[in-house]
Amino acid sequence: MEFLVRTENKLPVDTPDDIREGLRKAERERARELREAGLLKRLWRVPGRNATVGLYEAADPAELHDALVSLPMWKWMDITVEALATHPQERAR
């Protein structure tokens, strides 16, 4: 199944720079691992916000949930997930 995942980072602004940078580094590493595992297909930044839009592919919602909670910044994220279904016009391609 494919999922459109929107995330917004809500890490407190008073988070010390060294902790913030450590979390960013860990987040990039985990995203790389999710890409290698085939779960994270595409990732876009949202200009002007500390937010992303990602295309994920997982066997089911439980597998996607496990991937999202494995992100180091999970507890500071607002996340919206939309399950995607193939449009009939796409099936004809």
VEXGUTI-169766 format. One record per residue (C-alpha): z, y, x. Coordinates in steps of 0.2 Angstrom, whole numbers, padded with zeros to 4 digits, always signed. Layout:
N
(pt (Z Y X))
...
//
This chain:
93
(pt (+0000 +0000 +0000))
(pt (-0003 +0018 +0006))
(pt (+0009 +0032 +0003))
(pt (+0008 +0050 +0006))
(pt (+0025 +0056 +0013))
(pt (+0030 +0074 +0014))
(pt (+0045 +0079 +0025))
(pt (+0054 +0095 +0028))
(pt (+0066 +0096 +0042))
(pt (+0083 +0104 +0037))
(pt (+0092 +0102 +0054))
(pt (+0105 +0116 +0054))
(pt (+0099 +0132 +0063))
(pt (+0115 +0132 +0073))
(pt (+0112 +0115 +0081))
(pt (+0113 +0117 +0100))
(pt (+0096 +0117 +0109))
(pt (+0100 +0102 +0119))
(pt (+0104 +0091 +0103))
(pt (+0089 +0098 +0094))
(pt (+0077 +0094 +0109))
(pt (+0085 +0076 +0110))
(pt (+0081 +0073 +0092))
(pt (+0064 +0080 +0093))
(pt (+0060 +0068 +0108))
(pt (+0068 +0053 +0099))
(pt (+0058 +0058 +0083))
(pt (+0041 +0058 +0093))
(pt (+0045 +0041 +0101))
(pt (+0049 +0033 +0085))
(pt (+0033 +0040 +0077))
(pt (+0023 +0033 +0091))
(pt (+0032 +0016 +0088))
(pt (+0028 +0017 +0069))
(pt (+0009 +0021 +0074))
(pt (+0009 +0006 +0085))
(pt (+0016 -0005 +0071))
(pt (+0002 +0001 +0060))
(pt (+0014 +0010 +0047))
(pt (+0010 +0028 +0052))
(pt (-0009 +0031 +0050))
(pt (-0010 +0050 +0050))
(pt (+0002 +0065 +0052))
(pt (-0001 +0083 +0049))
(pt (+0010 +0099 +0052))
(pt (+0012 +0111 +0038))
(pt (+0009 +0128 +0045))
(pt (+0023 +0141 +0044))
(pt (+0036 +0127 +0039))
(pt (+0046 +0114 +0048))
(pt (+0037 +0101 +0038))
(pt (+0024 +0087 +0039))
(pt (+0013 +0077 +0028))
(pt (+0010 +0059 +0033))
(pt (-0001 +0044 +0028))
(pt (+0009 +0028 +0029))
(pt (+0003 +0010 +0025))
(pt (+0017 -0002 +0021))
(pt (+0018 -0019 +0012))
(pt (+0029 -0012 -0001))
(pt (+0041 +0003 -0004))
(pt (+0055 -0006 +0004))
(pt (+0046 -0007 +0020))
(pt (+0042 +0011 +0019))
(pt (+0060 +0015 +0016))
(pt (+0065 +0005 +0031))
(pt (+0053 +0015 +0042))
(pt (+0058 +0032 +0035))
(pt (+0077 +0029 +0038))
(pt (+0073 +0023 +0056))
(pt (+0068 +0041 +0060))
(pt (+0081 +0050 +0071))
(pt (+0081 +0065 +0060))
(pt (+0082 +0055 +0043))
(pt (+0098 +0063 +0038))
(pt (+0092 +0081 +0039))
(pt (+0075 +0078 +0030))
(pt (+0070 +0081 +0012))
(pt (+0057 +0068 +0009))
(pt (+0045 +0066 -0005))
(pt (+0034 +0050 -0007))
(pt (+0019 +0047 -0017))
(pt (+0012 +0029 -0019))
(pt (-0007 +0030 -0018))
(pt (-0020 +0020 -0027))
(pt (-0038 +0018 -0023))
(pt (-0050 +0029 -0034))
(pt (-0064 +0020 -0042))
(pt (-0077 +0031 -0033))
(pt (-0069 +0025 -0016))
(pt (-0071 +0007 -0021))
(pt (-0090 +0010 -0022))
(pt (-0091 +0015 -0004))
//
